[in-house]
Amino acid sequence: MTLVADAPAVHRPTEEQQAAIDAFATGGHTSIVAGAGSGKTATLRFIAETVPNKRGLYLAFNKSVAIEAKQRFRGTNVEALTVNQVAYRAFGAASRDRMEMKRLYPHEKKRALGMPTKFPMGTSFVSWQKVLRLTQQTLETFCRSFRPEIELDMVQIPATILGPKSDRDALAESILRFAQAWWKDWLSPNGLIEHTHSTYMKRWALSAPQLEYDYLLVDEAQDLEPLTRGMLLSQNTQVVTVGDPNQAIYGWRGASNALDDFDGHRTYLTQSWRFGDAIAEEANFWLSLLESEMRLRGKPGAKSSVWKSERRPEAILTRTNGGAMQEIIASQQRGIAVGVAGERKKTELVDLAKAALDLQRDGKTKHRELDDFTSWADVIAFVEDDGADSEIAALVRVVDSYGAPAVVAAMENTVPLDQADQTVSTVHVAKGLEWFHCRIADDFREPGYDKQTNQQKPLEAEEARLAYVAVTRAERHLDASGLDWARTMTGGVAL
């Protein structure tokens, strides 16, 4: 497994890279639409080398990317940081003591917020523990936004909380008040609740900061949180955004595409340096479904292939956590040492499997995805009634196939990646990674049919983008048989 491929070590930029350099040289904002494996970081370095006396800031998607970017930009006048790191410099010191203070137990937070023990919902009640978690989620939504106040539309009552509209509305109003009280506690020098990274991030954004750099290089601009997007739009300096709108896969958590936000030049990087023509053609199939203007070109002279292979893949890419569990168990049963991509993904899978086991044994769990249910039968009923192929549905399939204890054991028996014969990764984690030989798992589900018209439903655009990300992770061979249904689907893509 390696980080994304970049352009070859050449002394002269390609024509596409030169177009981006020329656009930057005008002094205006520039958006670079960079296809998978198209050498975006090399292009940004070329840009930085043209202005050695100007200070630039490269804003990275996460810490690991920032660390690698420091190496990539060595010898230039560009500093590589995450948005969190920039915010911490300004407001982190003020939050440091509150971040390091003893964390309050949930019941202590309940008391600090003046929260009652239970909330009416139809003929039943919603526990304060659940309301506390929904309050925290509302606060997190506010902190990711660029809005100055916590508002009612930030409160999300899950569909699993069943009750009359009047009770659901009353619960939402209560959660709004508790979230506002929590934020007020954070702002108070005498507050009781510990700070998080979100605290200083939001306070920094509300201070209307101006970044003291001559230009900004914004990576993964297709998936910016509203907070970052709003901050960038308020800057008085030159901004270069780079990304691929066809790889926007975080809309479910409020991320949005900033490539269209800045008036200026737009250039394209369509030459992939990761794979050859066969994989490029598979990627272009998905780009055509997405009605994208971009088409990728394979690396000159590179061999690549796309077919159903019996060879053991270096990596298996899944749509869901449940699908990852399924593939991990299947490979372990064949004697393969399996590793899980992502710093926290193994823990996430173990916790989810244990939550299923807790529900089966005790009828309750503290896991936020399942804590509304009081039995495993309730989970199954919800999946059947909901009709959607959700994360929960994928979990049900694997637990019913192997049993919760076996799933827990399998997740705990995964090995570190440097000891693994095979990597299993969800597509969200795989973004930014590549492998020699990849197989796409079969938990990418074909859209169902409308019961009234008997016509196939369209595929959601974000699902098509996830498929595009998946097929562009392979360098040499791609087994995309898990997506064969896309060749014959009739509902198109909901754009």
C-alpha positions as CSV (number, residue, x, y, z in Angstrom):
1,M,0.0,0.0,0.0
2,T,1.3,3.4,-0.9
3,L,0.0,7.0,-0.9
4,V,-1.3,8.4,-4.1
5,A,0.9,8.3,-7.1
6,D,2.3,11.6,-8.4
7,A,3.7,12.8,-11.7
8,P,7.1,11.3,-12.5
9,A,10.2,13.1,-11.4
10,V,10.7,15.4,-14.4
11,H,12.3,18.8,-14.8
12,R,9.7,20.2,-17.0
13,P,5.9,20.3,-16.4
14,T,3.5,18.7,-18.8
15,E,1.2,20.9,-20.9
16,E,-1.6,20.5,-18.4
17,Q,0.6,21.4,-15.5
18,Q,2.0,24.4,-17.4
19,A,-1.6,25.6,-18.0
20,A,-2.1,25.6,-14.2
21,I,1.2,27.4,-13.6
22,D,0.2,30.1,-16.2
23,A,-3.2,30.5,-14.6
24,F,-1.6,31.1,-11.2
25,A,0.8,33.6,-12.7
26,T,-2.1,35.9,-13.5
27,G,-2.5,36.6,-9.8
28,G,-6.1,35.5,-9.8
29,H,-7.8,32.5,-8.1
30,T,-7.2,29.2,-9.8
31,S,-9.2,25.9,-9.6
32,I,-7.3,22.8,-10.7
33,V,-9.6,19.8,-11.4
34,A,-7.2,16.9,-10.9
35,G,-8.3,13.4,-11.8
36,A,-7.3,10.3,-9.9
37,G,-3.5,9.9,-9.8
38,S,-2.9,12.9,-12.0
39,G,0.0,14.5,-10.2
40,K,-1.7,17.3,-8.3
41,T,1.0,17.7,-5.7
42,A,3.8,17.8,-8.3
43,T,1.7,20.6,-10.0
44,L,1.4,22.6,-6.8
45,R,5.1,22.3,-6.2
46,F,5.8,23.6,-9.8
47,I,3.6,26.6,-8.9
48,A,5.5,27.2,-5.6
49,E,8.8,27.1,-7.4
50,T,7.7,30.0,-9.7
51,V,7.3,32.3,-6.7
52,P,10.2,31.5,-4.3
53,N,10.0,34.9,-2.6
54,K,6.3,34.5,-1.7
55,R,5.0,32.7,1.3
56,G,2.5,29.9,0.6
57,L,0.3,27.7,2.8
58,Y,-0.7,24.2,1.7
59,L,-3.9,23.2,3.5
60,A,-4.0,19.4,3.9
61,F,-7.0,17.2,4.3
62,N,-5.6,15.4,7.3
63,K,-2.4,15.2,9.4
64,S,-0.8,12.3,7.5
65,V,-1.2,14.2,4.2
66,A,0.3,17.3,5.8
67,I,3.3,15.3,7.0
68,E,4.0,13.9,3.5
69,A,3.4,17.4,2.0
70,K,6.2,18.8,4.2
71,Q,8.6,16.5,2.3
72,R,7.1,17.2,-1.1
73,F,7.4,21.0,-0.6
74,R,10.9,20.9,0.9
75,G,13.1,23.6,-0.6
76,T,10.1,25.9,-1.4
77,N,8.6,28.7,0.6
78,V,5.4,26.7,1.3
79,E,4.3,25.6,4.8
80,A,2.1,22.5,5.0
81,L,-0.6,22.4,7.7
82,T,-4.1,21.1,8.4
83,V,-6.8,23.6,9.1
84,N,-6.8,22.4,12.7
85,Q,-3.1,23.2,13.0
86,V,-3.7,26.7,11.7
87,A,-6.6,27.2,14.1
88,Y,-4.6,25.8,17.1
89,R,-1.9,28.4,16.6
90,A,-4.4,31.1,17.1
91,F,-6.9,29.7,19.7
92,G,-5.4,26.4,20.8
93,A,-3.5,27.9,23.8
94,A,-6.7,29.3,25.2
95,S,-8.3,25.8,25.0
96,R,-5.3,23.8,26.1
97,D,-6.1,23.7,29.8
98,R,-9.8,23.0,29.2
99,M,-8.9,20.2,26.8
100,E,-6.5,18.6,29.4
101,M,-8.9,18.9,32.3
102,K,-10.7,15.9,33.8
103,R,-13.4,14.8,31.5
104,L,-16.9,14.9,32.9
105,Y,-18.8,11.7,33.1
106,P,-22.1,11.7,31.1
107,H,-24.2,12.1,34.2
108,E,-22.1,15.1,35.2
109,K,-22.7,16.7,31.8
110,K,-26.4,16.0,32.2
111,R,-26.3,17.9,35.5
112,A,-24.3,20.8,34.1
113,L,-26.8,21.2,31.3
114,G,-29.9,20.9,33.5
115,M,-31.1,17.9,31.6
116,P,-34.1,15.9,33.0
117,T,-33.9,12.1,33.2
118,K,-36.3,11.2,30.4
119,F,-38.2,12.8,27.6
120,P,-41.8,11.7,26.5
121,M,-42.1,10.1,23.1
122,G,-45.5,8.7,22.3
123,T,-46.3,5.9,24.8
124,S,-42.6,5.6,25.8
125,F,-39.6,7.8,26.6
126,V,-36.2,8.8,25.2
127,S,-33.4,8.4,27.7
128,W,-31.2,11.3,28.8
129,Q,-28.2,9.4,27.6
130,K,-29.6,9.4,24.0
131,V,-30.5,13.0,24.3
132,L,-27.0,13.9,25.5
133,R,-25.5,12.2,22.5
134,L,-27.9,14.0,20.1
135,T,-27.0,17.2,21.8
136,Q,-23.3,16.6,21.2
137,Q,-24.0,15.7,17.6
138,T,-25.9,19.0,17.2
139,L,-23.0,20.9,18.7
140,E,-20.6,19.1,16.3
141,T,-22.8,20.1,13.4
142,F,-22.7,23.7,14.5
143,C,-18.9,23.6,14.9
144,R,-18.4,22.3,11.4
145,S,-20.7,25.0,10.0
146,F,-19.7,28.6,9.2
147,R,-22.8,29.9,10.9
148,P,-22.6,32.1,14.1
149,E,-25.5,30.6,16.0
150,I,-26.8,27.1,16.8
151,E,-30.2,26.7,15.0
152,L,-33.0,24.2,15.0
153,D,-32.2,22.7,11.6
154,M,-28.9,21.5,13.0
155,V,-30.8,19.1,15.3
156,Q,-31.3,15.7,13.7
157,I,-33.7,13.3,15.3
158,P,-33.0,9.8,13.9
159,A,-35.7,7.8,12.2
160,T,-35.3,5.1,14.8
161,I,-36.9,7.3,17.4
162,L,-40.6,6.7,16.7
163,G,-43.3,9.0,18.0
164,P,-45.8,11.7,17.1
165,K,-44.6,14.8,15.4
166,S,-45.4,16.9,18.3
167,D,-43.2,14.9,20.6
168,R,-40.4,14.8,18.0
169,D,-40.6,18.6,17.6
170,A,-40.5,19.1,21.3
171,L,-37.5,16.9,21.7
172,A,-35.7,18.8,18.9
173,E,-36.4,22.1,20.7
174,S,-35.0,20.6,23.9
175,I,-31.9,19.4,22.2
176,L,-31.4,22.9,20.7
177,R,-31.5,24.5,24.1
178,F,-29.1,22.0,25.6
179,A,-26.6,22.5,22.7
180,Q,-26.8,26.3,23.2
181,A,-26.1,25.8,26.9
182,W,-23.2,23.5,26.1
183,W,-21.7,26.2,23.8
184,K,-22.2,28.9,26.4
185,D,-20.3,26.7,28.9
186,W,-17.5,26.3,26.4
187,L,-17.2,30.1,26.0
188,S,-17.3,30.7,29.8
189,P,-13.9,30.9,31.5
190,N,-15.6,29.2,34.4
191,G,-17.2,26.5,32.3
192,L,-17.3,22.9,33.5
193,I,-17.3,20.8,30.3
194,E,-14.0,20.0,28.7
195,H,-13.0,21.5,25.4
196,T,-12.4,19.6,22.2
197,H,-10.6,20.4,19.0
198,S,-14.0,21.7,17.7
199,T,-14.0,24.4,20.4
200,Y,-10.9,26.3,19.2
201,M,-11.7,25.6,15.6
202,K,-15.1,27.3,15.8
203,R,-13.8,30.2,18.0
204,W,-11.1,30.8,15.4
205,A,-13.5,30.8,12.5
206,L,-15.9,33.2,14.3
207,S,-12.9,35.6,14.8
208,A,-12.8,36.2,11.0
209,P,-9.1,35.3,10.7
210,Q,-7.0,36.5,7.8
211,L,-4.2,34.1,6.9
212,E,-0.9,35.9,6.6
213,Y,0.3,34.2,3.4
214,D,0.7,35.4,-0.1
215,Y,-1.2,32.5,-1.5
216,L,-3.1,29.4,-0.4
217,L,-3.0,25.9,-1.9
218,V,-6.2,24.1,-0.8
219,D,-6.1,20.3,-1.4
220,E,-9.2,18.0,-1.6
221,A,-11.3,21.1,-2.3
222,Q,-14.2,19.0,-3.4
223,D,-14.8,17.8,0.2
224,L,-14.4,20.9,2.4
225,E,-16.4,21.3,5.6
226,P,-18.6,24.4,5.6
227,L,-16.4,26.0,8.3
228,T,-13.2,25.7,6.1
229,R,-15.1,26.7,3.0
230,G,-16.5,29.9,4.6
231,M,-13.1,30.8,6.1
232,L,-11.5,30.5,2.6
233,L,-14.1,32.7,1.0
234,S,-13.4,35.4,3.4
235,Q,-9.7,35.6,2.7
236,N,-8.0,38.5,0.9
237,T,-5.2,36.5,-0.7
238,Q,-4.8,34.4,-3.8
239,V,-6.4,30.9,-3.5
240,V,-5.6,27.8,-5.5
241,T,-8.1,25.0,-5.0
242,V,-7.3,21.5,-6.3
243,G,-9.5,18.4,-6.2
244,D,-11.8,16.3,-8.2
245,P,-15.6,16.8,-7.9
246,N,-16.1,13.2,-9.0
247,Q,-14.3,12.1,-5.8
248,A,-16.6,14.1,-3.5
249,I,-17.7,11.4,-1.0
250,Y,-18.3,13.2,2.3
251,G,-21.6,14.9,1.5
252,W,-23.2,12.8,4.2
253,R,-21.3,14.8,6.9
254,G,-22.0,18.2,5.3
255,A,-18.9,18.6,3.1
256,S,-19.3,20.5,-0.1
257,N,-17.4,21.3,-3.3
258,A,-15.4,24.6,-3.2
259,L,-13.9,24.2,-6.6
260,D,-16.6,26.4,-8.1
261,D,-16.6,29.1,-5.3
262,F,-13.8,31.3,-6.6
263,D,-14.1,33.4,-9.7
264,G,-10.9,32.9,-11.8
265,H,-9.2,30.3,-14.0
266,R,-10.0,26.6,-14.2
267,T,-7.5,24.0,-15.5
268,Y,-7.5,20.3,-15.7
269,L,-5.1,17.4,-15.0
270,T,-6.4,14.3,-16.9
271,Q,-3.2,12.3,-17.3
272,S,-3.1,9.6,-14.7
273,W,0.4,8.5,-13.5
274,R,-1.1,5.6,-11.5
275,F,-2.5,3.1,-14.0
276,G,-2.7,2.2,-17.7
277,D,-5.5,2.5,-20.3
278,A,-7.7,-0.4,-19.2
279,I,-8.2,1.0,-15.7
280,A,-8.6,4.5,-17.1
281,E,-11.4,3.2,-19.3
282,E,-13.2,1.7,-16.2
283,A,-12.8,5.1,-14.5
284,N,-14.2,6.9,-17.5
285,F,-17.3,4.6,-17.5
286,W,-18.1,6.1,-14.1
287,L,-17.2,9.6,-15.2
288,S,-19.7,9.2,-18.1
289,L,-22.4,8.1,-15.7
290,L,-21.7,11.2,-13.6
291,E,-21.9,13.3,-16.8
292,S,-18.5,14.7,-16.1
293,E,-16.6,16.6,-18.8
294,M,-13.4,15.0,-17.6
295,R,-11.9,11.8,-19.1
296,L,-8.7,10.2,-17.8
297,R,-5.8,9.0,-19.9
298,G,-3.7,6.0,-18.8
299,K,-0.1,6.3,-17.9
300,P,1.9,6.0,-21.2
301,G,3.4,2.6,-21.6
302,A,1.9,1.2,-18.4
303,K,0.2,-2.2,-18.4
304,S,-3.1,-2.6,-16.6
305,S,-6.0,-5.0,-16.8
306,V,-9.6,-5.2,-15.6
307,W,-11.3,-8.6,-15.2
308,K,-12.6,-11.1,-12.6
309,S,-9.4,-12.6,-11.2
310,E,-8.8,-15.7,-9.1
311,R,-5.5,-14.3,-7.8
312,R,-5.4,-13.1,-4.3
313,P,-5.8,-9.3,-4.4
314,E,-3.5,-7.1,-2.4
315,A,-6.5,-5.1,-1.3
316,I,-10.3,-5.5,-1.1
317,L,-12.3,-2.4,-1.1
318,T,-15.8,-2.3,0.5
319,R,-18.7,0.1,0.6
320,T,-19.7,-0.5,4.2
321,N,-18.2,-1.5,7.5
322,G,-20.4,-4.6,7.4
323,G,-18.9,-5.5,4.0
324,A,-15.4,-5.1,5.4
325,M,-16.3,-7.5,8.2
326,Q,-17.6,-10.0,5.6
327,E,-14.4,-9.8,3.6
328,I,-12.1,-10.0,6.6
329,I,-13.8,-13.2,7.9
330,A,-13.8,-14.8,4.4
331,S,-10.1,-14.2,4.0
332,Q,-9.2,-15.3,7.5
333,Q,-11.1,-18.6,6.8
334,R,-8.7,-19.1,3.9
335,G,-5.7,-18.6,6.2
336,I,-4.9,-15.1,5.0
337,A,-3.5,-12.6,7.5
338,V,-5.7,-9.6,7.0
339,G,-5.0,-6.0,8.0
340,V,-7.4,-3.1,8.1
341,A,-6.6,0.3,6.5
342,G,-7.2,3.4,8.5
343,E,-5.7,4.4,11.9
344,R,-9.0,3.9,13.8
345,K,-10.9,1.6,11.5
346,K,-10.0,-1.6,13.3
347,T,-11.3,-0.2,16.6
348,E,-14.4,1.1,14.9
349,L,-15.1,-2.4,13.5
350,V,-14.5,-4.1,16.8
351,D,-16.8,-1.7,18.6
352,L,-19.5,-2.2,16.1
353,A,-19.3,-6.0,16.3
354,K,-19.3,-5.8,20.1
355,A,-22.4,-3.6,19.9
356,A,-24.2,-6.3,18.0
357,L,-23.2,-8.9,20.5
358,D,-24.4,-6.6,23.4
359,L,-27.8,-6.3,21.8
360,Q,-28.1,-10.0,21.3
361,R,-27.0,-10.8,24.9
362,D,-28.3,-7.8,26.9
363,G,-30.8,-6.0,24.8
364,K,-28.9,-2.7,24.9
365,T,-25.7,-1.1,23.7
366,K,-24.0,2.3,24.1
367,H,-22.9,2.4,20.4
368,R,-24.4,5.5,18.8
369,E,-25.5,3.6,15.6
370,L,-27.4,1.0,17.5
371,D,-28.4,2.5,20.9
372,D,-32.0,3.1,19.8
373,F,-32.7,-0.6,19.6
374,T,-33.6,-2.9,22.5
375,S,-33.0,-6.2,20.8
376,W,-31.3,-7.7,17.7
377,A,-34.8,-8.5,16.4
378,D,-35.5,-4.8,16.4
379,V,-32.5,-4.1,14.3
380,I,-33.6,-6.8,11.7
381,A,-37.1,-5.4,11.7
382,F,-35.8,-1.8,11.1
383,V,-33.7,-3.0,8.2
384,E,-36.6,-4.8,6.6
385,D,-39.0,-1.9,7.2
386,D,-36.5,0.8,6.1
387,G,-35.7,-1.1,2.8
388,A,-32.4,0.7,2.3
389,D,-29.0,-1.0,2.0
390,S,-27.5,1.0,4.8
391,E,-24.5,0.4,7.1
392,I,-26.9,-1.3,9.5
393,A,-28.2,-3.6,6.8
394,A,-24.7,-4.7,5.9
395,L,-24.0,-5.4,9.6
396,V,-27.1,-7.5,9.9
397,R,-26.0,-9.6,6.9
398,V,-22.6,-10.5,8.4
399,V,-23.8,-11.0,11.9
400,D,-26.6,-13.3,10.7
401,S,-24.2,-15.2,8.6
402,Y,-21.4,-15.9,11.2
403,G,-22.9,-14.9,14.6
404,A,-21.8,-11.9,16.6
405,P,-19.2,-13.7,18.8
406,A,-17.4,-14.9,15.6
407,V,-17.5,-11.5,14.1
408,V,-16.0,-9.9,17.2
409,A,-13.2,-12.5,17.3
410,A,-12.4,-12.0,13.6
411,M,-12.1,-8.2,14.0
412,E,-9.8,-8.6,17.0
413,N,-7.6,-11.0,15.0
414,T,-6.8,-8.6,12.2
415,V,-3.0,-7.8,12.1
416,P,-1.0,-4.6,11.6
417,L,-0.7,-3.7,7.9
418,D,3.1,-4.3,7.8
419,Q,2.3,-8.0,8.8
420,A,-0.7,-8.4,6.5
421,D,-0.9,-10.5,3.4
422,Q,-4.0,-8.6,2.4
423,T,-5.6,-5.3,3.2
424,V,-9.3,-4.7,3.6
425,S,-10.5,-1.1,3.4
426,T,-13.7,0.8,3.1
427,V,-13.6,3.2,0.1
428,H,-13.8,6.3,2.4
429,V,-10.5,5.2,4.1
430,A,-9.0,4.1,0.7
431,K,-9.3,7.6,-0.6
432,G,-5.6,8.8,-1.1
433,L,-4.2,5.2,-1.2
434,E,-3.3,2.8,-4.0
435,W,-2.5,-0.9,-4.4
436,F,-1.0,-3.0,-7.1
437,H,-4.1,-5.4,-7.4
438,C,-7.5,-4.4,-6.0
439,R,-10.8,-6.2,-5.9
440,I,-14.1,-4.4,-5.4
441,A,-16.4,-6.1,-2.9
442,D,-20.0,-7.0,-3.7
443,D,-21.6,-4.7,-1.0
444,F,-21.9,-1.9,-3.6
445,R,-25.6,-2.5,-4.1
446,E,-27.6,-2.1,-7.3
447,P,-30.5,0.3,-6.9
448,G,-33.9,-1.3,-6.2
449,Y,-37.2,-0.8,-8.1
450,D,-40.0,1.6,-7.5
451,K,-43.0,-0.5,-6.2
452,Q,-45.5,1.7,-8.1
453,T,-43.9,2.1,-11.4
454,N,-41.8,-1.0,-11.4
455,Q,-38.9,1.1,-12.8
456,Q,-35.4,0.9,-11.4
457,K,-34.6,3.7,-9.1
458,P,-31.6,5.9,-10.0
459,L,-28.2,5.4,-8.3
460,E,-27.4,8.2,-5.9
461,A,-24.6,10.5,-7.3
462,E,-22.5,10.0,-4.2
463,E,-22.7,6.2,-4.6
464,A,-21.4,6.6,-8.2
465,R,-18.6,8.8,-6.9
466,L,-17.7,6.2,-4.4
467,A,-17.5,3.6,-7.2
468,Y,-15.2,5.9,-9.2
469,V,-12.9,6.3,-6.2
470,A,-12.8,2.6,-5.7
471,V,-11.9,1.6,-9.3
472,T,-9.1,4.2,-9.4
473,R,-7.2,2.8,-6.4
474,A,-5.6,0.0,-8.5
475,E,-2.2,0.4,-10.2
476,R,-1.9,-2.8,-12.3
477,H,-5.0,-5.0,-12.0
478,L,-8.6,-4.3,-11.0
479,D,-11.3,-6.9,-10.3
480,A,-14.4,-4.8,-10.6
481,S,-16.8,-7.7,-10.7
482,G,-18.6,-6.3,-7.6
483,L,-19.8,-3.5,-9.8
484,D,-20.9,-5.5,-12.8
485,W,-24.5,-4.6,-12.2
486,A,-23.8,-1.0,-13.2
487,R,-23.4,-2.0,-16.9
488,T,-27.0,-3.1,-17.1
489,M,-28.8,-0.7,-14.6
490,T,-31.6,1.3,-16.3
491,G,-32.3,4.0,-13.7
492,G,-29.2,6.1,-14.4
493,V,-27.7,8.4,-11.8
494,A,-29.5,11.0,-9.8
495,L,-27.4,14.1,-10.5
